[in-house]
């Protein structure tokens, strides 16, 4: 007597493996969701660190040491720029504070006379003093509470910031050290067809375009802005150039946060000609960099339209913060490539 055929049917092991893979992939995604952007960002930084470490490896004994040296070489310029910027901002703050007029003796005497007259005409001195002390006490109490809350908030965020930094650091190191194995693992999971080989090449080109084009555009924008500030006679032109270069990574606003601020200050302080010039020429520089130089540089690496990168750049930063400036264009660019390849496959198979 035959048994139930459903009881004799056995699922292939690959099907069970696929179910477990999907289940644990979802669980892993839920656990790693908070740091996933940092891991991807670390992999993208490792894309630059790895070639540097390969060039250093013949001169040092260990691969790990070469990777650490490459990471230091990449970080040193950023640290120096940050130090210079903070130092210049401190000098500007000191100069502005020193330029504030100090009260003179005559003015102090006049103010004291006016205060005495107001006090005498305002009623009993004890009531005024009591109200005045109460207001000061309330103001001091509110200031102390605000300051303490800010300090507590910053201290509370330190463990999270430190954790994020460690995750990013380890991601950069291990992707730089084992990047080939990771890429090989992904390639083993995907079909060995000409279409996927083209996708690998496109992804590599997209990474080059994102990591090189964005940085070069920021540097070019900063250099052109330094020339503009020098011609117009602005002080602290190097500081303004650095701020303008970094503003290229600010979504939506971009360099206008510098050009616009300088122009408005000039117009309000009696120098409207320079204010109008910095706004107009700044707009021209920003337009040339974004609409001409960026597409030309991007076209040197990949066939993806620059508008795709621009959309990913803007909305990636809005959703993921600083890592999104690089992850956003990568995700949108790869999506575009996948759609293009899918369209090509459909056209090949359609009658």
Secondary structure by P-SEA (a helix, b strand, c coil): ccccccccccccaaaaaaaaaaaaaaaaaaaaccaaaaaaaaaaaaaaaaaaaaaaccccccaaaaaaaaaaaaaaaaaaaaaaaaaaaaaaaaaaaaacccccaaaaaaaaaaaaaaaaacccaaaaaaaaaaaaaaaaaaaaaaaaaaaaaaaaaaaaaaaaaaaaaaaaaaaaacaaaaaaaaaaaccccaaaaaaaaaaaaaaaaaacaaaaaaaaaaaaaaaaaaaacccaaaaaaaaaaaacccccccccaaaaaaaaaaaaaccaaaaaaaaaaaaaaaaaaaccaaaaaaaacccccaaaaaaaaaaaaaccccccccaaaaaaaaaaaaaaaaaaaaaaacc
